[in-house]
Amino acid sequence: MGTQGDSQRGEERPPTSSGKAVATGKPIVVERLTHEDVNDICALYKRVWDGYRSELPAELVKAWQPTPLEFTSWMEGVTYFAARRDGKMIGAIGCEIAEGSCRLVHLAVDPEARRQGVATALVAAAGEWARRSAAGSVWADALARFTAAAAVFLRLGFVECGAFHRHYWNEDVRLFEKLL
Ligand SMILES: CC(C)(COP(=O)(O)OP(=O)(O)OC[C@H]1O[C@@H](n2cnc3c(N)ncnc32)[C@H](O)[C@@H]1OP(=O)(O)O)[C@@H](O)C(=O)NCCC(=O)NCCS
């Protein structure tokens, strides 16, 4: 997100040499989330986690599909970025900076927009935010079963640094960190 202005109003991800952005014809735009985007991000999380109803604990799916009121409270202390293409929200991530480190939370990409660099753009935006906030590292957890999330973090230079067992409603979790 190095090209963003101080307003944090966003960055366009230009067409890549892999041709993914070219294939859709529209750039991915990452912007800091505002209160006006709350309904859109709740709809995104509903789309994403509805797809996991048959395999994840029901409590987890419910917890990760906030109502607009619940999401508004998530925003306290967490800076969210959203990715849009052609105006439609297709991905989101949260950055929770605490005690000099930045935790990435609630990363999710619309099922129809995967493998097009959306998570990559969001994690880059989060990393830039962490740097600006003088964080020394960025870290994230991901359900052990989420091999795509692990692949994203490892691809982006994170190192797997541990695990929590039976952590989210009995789901094992892998931990990833990247020093800044
Ligand atoms: C994980 C997730 C966020 C990835 O989003 P994405 O926009 O598709 O990821 P990207 O396109 O930026 O992928 C970057 C790289 O990560 C790796 N990767 C991503 N998804 C992968 C998959 N399903 N299998 C293997 N590698 C994968 C690839 O190396 C990819 O680069 P490539 O497409 O050029 O090969 C998305 O699949 C998702 O929302 N999953 C469900 C929710 C989730 O797991 N959230 C994360 C919790 S921490």
The ligand as an SDF file (V2000), in Angstrom:
LIG
                    3D

 48 50  0  0  0  0  0  0  0  0999 V2000
   -7.4060  -17.9660    2.3670 C   0  0  0  0  0  0  0  0  0  0  0  0
   -8.0180  -16.9280    1.4480 C   0  0  0  0  0  0  0  0  0  0  0  0
   -8.2060  -15.6220    2.2410 C   0  0  0  0  0  0  0  0  0  0  0  0
   -7.0670  -16.6930    0.2670 C   0  0  0  0  0  0  0  0  0  0  0  0
   -7.5420  -15.5980   -0.5100 O   0  0  0  0  0  0  0  0  0  0  0  0
   -7.1230  -15.4140   -2.0450 P   0  0  0  0  0  0  0  0  0  0  0  0
   -7.5080  -14.0310   -2.4310 O   0  0  0  0  0  0  0  0  0  0  0  0
   -7.6960  -16.4980   -2.8480 O   0  0  0  0  0  0  0  0  0  0  0  0
   -5.5280  -15.5530   -2.0010 O   0  0  0  0  0  0  0  0  0  0  0  0
   -4.4830  -15.0290   -3.1020 P   0  0  0  0  0  0  0  0  0  0  0  0
   -5.1200  -15.0530   -4.4490 O   0  0  0  0  0  0  0  0  0  0  0  0
   -3.9180  -13.7230   -2.6630 O   0  0  0  0  0  0  0  0  0  0  0  0
   -3.3600  -16.1750   -3.0300 O   0  0  0  0  0  0  0  0  0  0  0  0
   -1.9770  -15.8690   -2.9110 C   0  0  0  0  0  0  0  0  0  0  0  0
   -1.1950  -17.1610   -2.9800 C   0  0  0  0  0  0  0  0  0  0  0  0
   -1.5060  -17.9970   -1.8620 O   0  0  0  0  0  0  0  0  0  0  0  0
   -1.5190  -19.3670   -2.2850 C   0  0  0  0  0  0  0  0  0  0  0  0
   -2.8960  -19.9010   -2.2380 N   0  0  0  0  0  0  0  0  0  0  0  0
   -4.0460  -19.2110   -2.0840 C   0  0  0  0  0  0  0  0  0  0  0  0
   -5.1030  -20.0500   -2.0660 N   0  0  0  0  0  0  0  0  0  0  0  0
   -4.6100  -21.2920   -2.2330 C   0  0  0  0  0  0  0  0  0  0  0  0
   -5.2110  -22.5700   -2.3070 C   0  0  0  0  0  0  0  0  0  0  0  0
   -6.5570  -22.7490   -2.2270 N   0  0  0  0  0  0  0  0  0  0  0  0
   -4.4070  -23.6470   -2.4650 N   0  0  0  0  0  0  0  0  0  0  0  0
   -3.0730  -23.5050   -2.5460 C   0  0  0  0  0  0  0  0  0  0  0  0
   -2.4290  -22.2900   -2.5020 N   0  0  0  0  0  0  0  0  0  0  0  0
   -3.2060  -21.2100   -2.3380 C   0  0  0  0  0  0  0  0  0  0  0  0
   -1.0340  -19.3640   -3.7160 C   0  0  0  0  0  0  0  0  0  0  0  0
    0.3990  -19.4320   -3.6810 O   0  0  0  0  0  0  0  0  0  0  0  0
   -1.4830  -18.0010   -4.1910 C   0  0  0  0  0  0  0  0  0  0  0  0
   -0.7580  -17.5310   -5.3120 O   0  0  0  0  0  0  0  0  0  0  0  0
   -1.1280  -18.0790   -6.7940 P   0  0  0  0  0  0  0  0  0  0  0  0
   -2.6330  -17.9860   -6.9420 O   0  0  0  0  0  0  0  0  0  0  0  0
   -0.3820  -17.1380   -7.6930 O   0  0  0  0  0  0  0  0  0  0  0  0
   -0.6480  -19.5020   -6.8530 O   0  0  0  0  0  0  0  0  0  0  0  0
   -9.3870  -17.4000    0.8870 C   0  0  0  0  0  0  0  0  0  0  0  0
   -9.2190  -18.6900    0.3120 O   0  0  0  0  0  0  0  0  0  0  0  0
  -10.4750  -17.4840    1.9360 C   0  0  0  0  0  0  0  0  0  0  0  0
  -11.1550  -16.4890    2.2030 O   0  0  0  0  0  0  0  0  0  0  0  0
  -10.6500  -18.6550    2.5240 N   0  0  0  0  0  0  0  0  0  0  0  0
  -11.6890  -18.8760    3.5530 C   0  0  0  0  0  0  0  0  0  0  0  0
  -11.4620  -18.0760    4.7940 C   0  0  0  0  0  0  0  0  0  0  0  0
  -10.0660  -18.2030    5.3550 C   0  0  0  0  0  0  0  0  0  0  0  0
   -9.4110  -19.2200    5.2900 O   0  0  0  0  0  0  0  0  0  0  0  0
   -9.6440  -17.0810    5.9640 N   0  0  0  0  0  0  0  0  0  0  0  0
   -8.3270  -16.9950    6.5340 C   0  0  0  0  0  0  0  0  0  0  0  0
   -8.3940  -17.2300    7.9930 C   0  0  0  0  0  0  0  0  0  0  0  0
   -6.8550  -16.6870    8.6700 S   0  0  0  0  0  0  0  0  0  0  0  0
  1  2  1  0
  2  3  1  0
  2  4  1  0
  2 36  1  0
  4  5  1  0
  5  6  1  0
  6  7  2  0
  6  8  1  0
  6  9  1  0
  9 10  1  0
 10 11  2  0
 10 12  1  0
 10 13  1  0
 13 14  1  0
 14 15  1  0
 15 16  1  0
 15 30  1  0
 16 17  1  0
 17 18  1  0
 17 28  1  0
 18 19  1  0
 18 27  1  0
 19 20  2  0
 20 21  1  0
 21 22  1  0
 21 27  2  0
 22 23  1  0
 22 24  2  0
 24 25  1  0
 25 26  2  0
 26 27  1  0
 28 29  1  0
 28 30  1  0
 30 31  1  0
 31 32  1  0
 32 33  2  0
 32 34  1  0
 32 35  1  0
 36 37  1  0
 36 38  1  0
 38 39  2  0
 38 40  1  0
 40 41  1  0
 41 42  1  0
 42 43  1  0
 43 44  2  0
 43 45  1  0
 45 46  1  0
 46 47  1  0
 47 48  1  0
M  END
$$$$
